[in-house]
Amino acid sequence: MANNLCHFELMTNNPEKCKAFYGKVFDWQFDDQAMPGYTLVRTGTDPSGGIFLKPPEAPGVCLNVYFHVDDIDATLAKVSAAGGTVHVPKMSIPNVGEMGVFGDPEGITVCVFKPQAS
C-alpha cells in the first residue's frame, strides 16, 4: 500500500463563495445532492474532494488531506507511537468507509481514510 493521497476537503466559512472561486479557477464541477450538508468536488481526475461549512467548534478554515490506509486503528497507533496526537479516532462514514484525524509532532493535521469494502 502506497498510502496515496485519496481525497481533500475545503472546510470554509462560505461554501458557496468557495465553490464559485474554485469553479472559476480550476473548472471543478460540484454535486450538492449526494450528501446533505457536503458538496462533492469533481476535479476531472483523482483525487476528488469535498467542500463543507466549518463547524463552530473548529478552530479555523482549512484544507484537509486524506491518505488511503489499510487499517485506521493500526495507523493511528503508529501516529501515537511516533509522537503524534490522535484528534479523531476511527469513525464510520455510512456507505463510504472509515476515517481518522491526527496531528503530527508539529501540529499539522492529517486525515486517513479506508474505503468501504465493495
Solvent accessible surface area in square Angstrom, and as a share of the most:
residue,aa,sasa,rsa
1,M,123,0.55
2,A,80,0.62
3,N,67,0.34
4,N,94,0.48
5,L,78,0.39
6,C,39,0.23
7,H,36,0.16
8,F,22,0.09
9,E,16,0.07
10,L,22,0.11
11,M,21,0.09
12,T,21,0.12
13,N,101,0.52
14,N,71,0.36
15,P,32,0.20
16,E,119,0.53
17,K,143,0.61
18,C,16,0.10
19,K,20,0.08
20,A,54,0.42
21,F,113,0.47
22,Y,52,0.20
23,G,19,0.18
24,K,169,0.71
25,V,79,0.45
26,F,109,0.45
27,D,111,0.58
28,W,34,0.12
29,Q,120,0.53
30,F,62,0.26
31,D,39,0.20
32,D,67,0.34
33,Q,158,0.70
34,A,56,0.44
35,M,65,0.29
36,P,132,0.83
37,G,77,0.74
38,Y,33,0.13
39,T,9,0.05
40,L,29,0.15
41,V,0,0.00
42,R,114,0.42
43,T,37,0.21
44,G,81,0.78
45,T,103,0.60
46,D,129,0.67
47,P,38,0.24
48,S,35,0.23
49,G,0,0.00
50,G,0,0.00
51,I,1,0.01
52,F,38,0.16
53,L,109,0.54
54,K,40,0.17
55,P,44,0.28
56,P,128,0.81
57,E,145,0.65
58,A,17,0.13
59,P,145,0.91
60,G,27,0.26
61,V,83,0.48
62,C,55,0.33
63,L,105,0.52
64,N,17,0.09
65,V,41,0.23
66,Y,12,0.05
67,F,68,0.28
68,H,46,0.20
69,V,6,0.04
70,D,86,0.44
71,D,68,0.35
72,I,2,0.01
73,D,79,0.41
74,A,46,0.36
75,T,30,0.18
76,L,11,0.06
77,A,61,0.48
78,K,147,0.62
79,V,17,0.10
80,S,66,0.42
81,A,94,0.73
82,A,82,0.64
83,G,49,0.47
84,G,15,0.15
85,T,79,0.46
86,V,50,0.29
87,H,96,0.43
88,V,50,0.28
89,P,90,0.57
90,K,86,0.36
91,M,90,0.40
92,S,78,0.50
93,I,36,0.18
94,P,105,0.66
95,N,136,0.70
96,V,59,0.34
97,G,8,0.07
98,E,51,0.23
99,M,23,0.10
100,G,0,0.00
101,V,18,0.10
102,F,29,0.12
103,G,1,0.01
104,D,43,0.22
105,P,103,0.65
106,E,159,0.71
107,G,53,0.51
108,I,107,0.54
109,T,63,0.37
110,V,24,0.14
111,C,2,0.01
112,V,4,0.02
113,F,32,0.13
114,K,77,0.33
115,P,58,0.36
116,Q,103,0.46
117,A,93,0.72
118,S,163,1.05
